[in-house]
Amino acid sequence: MKFAVIGGGSSYTPELIDGIFAREGKFLFDEIWLMDQNEQRLEINHAFSERLAQRYGSSCKIYKTKNIEEAVKNARYVLTQIRVGQMQARINDEKLGLKYGIIGQETTGIGGFACALRTIPVILDIAHKMEQLCPNAFLINFTNPAGINTEAVIKYSKIRTIGLCNVPIGMIMEIVKHIGGSPEEIELDYVGLNHLSWVRKFKKQGVDITQEVLQKFWEHAEEEWEDETTRNNMLEAMKSLNMFCNYYLQYYYSTESVLNYLKKKE
C-alpha cells in the first residue's frame, strides 16, 4: 500500500514518519513517497526517514521526488502539508491585517482568507491529479486554512477527503499531562472547525471530568495567553460558557487586546 506526502520537506514530516513506524501494525504501508519542491529539505527528510525505517526494522521503502504525478500515482492515501508562498507569504498575510488594524492570522481573518486564495487552487490541482492517477485514494488535508481547503475539495472534486487538525490531540495530551491516564482514555465533546472550536465536555474512561479539566486549563492559562488582558478576556469567556475555548478564538473574543499585543511585537 502506497502513502504519499505532498510537502515532504516540511518540518512535520519526521514526526509523521516516526508515528507511522511506531504503529506499523496499524499502518500497512509498503512504500512512502515524499514529494517537495525544495530539494534540500526533501533530501534531509528522506535520509532521516530512511534511518527511522532502519531503526524500527521496517521493510517499508521510502522514496523522494519533486514530481507530484509520480508521488500520487496508485497511492492509497495522499497527505497534503504545504505552504503556498512559503513562510514569507505567511508573514505578509499577518502583517497585512496589522497594517489596517484587523486580525490577520494564518487561518483566521484577512490573513487566513489571503492564504486560502493562494492555497485552494493548489489543493484542487492535487485533487484533480488524484482523480486521474489514484481515483480511489483518500486525500488527508493538513494544510491551513484546513476547513476551507477541505470544503473546496469536497465541493469541487470527486476525491474523498478528510480535514486534519492537531489541535484536538494537543488538548488531549495536555489533559494527560495534568490529569493523568492515556490519550486513548480521553474523550472530547468537540464542536466547531479547525481553529474555531470549543469543547463542551471532557470524559476519561466514560466519566465526566469537565470541571476538573477546565480548572486545570484555567490555572495554566498563562501558558496559552501571554498577554494579561487577552488571558482575562478568554478566561471570562470560558467561565461564562463553561466550555474550553480554542486558542484562536482570542482573535474574536479579545480582538482589541490581541491587535495591541501583536503591534507591540511587530
Secondary structure, DSSP 8 states (H G I E B T S, - for coil): -EEEEETTTSTTHHHHHHHHHHTTTT---SEEEEE-S-HHHHHHHHHHHHHHHHHHT---EEEEES-HHHHHTT-SEEEE---TTHHHHHHHHHHHHHHTTS-B-SSSHHHHHHHHHHHHHHHHHHHHHHHHH-TT-EEEE--SSHHHHHHHHHHH-SSEEEE--SHHHHHHHHHHHHH-S-GGGEEEEEEEETTEEEEEEEEETTEE-HHHHHHHHHHTHHHH--SHHHHHHHHHHHHHHTSEE-GGGHHHHSHHHHHHHHHHH-
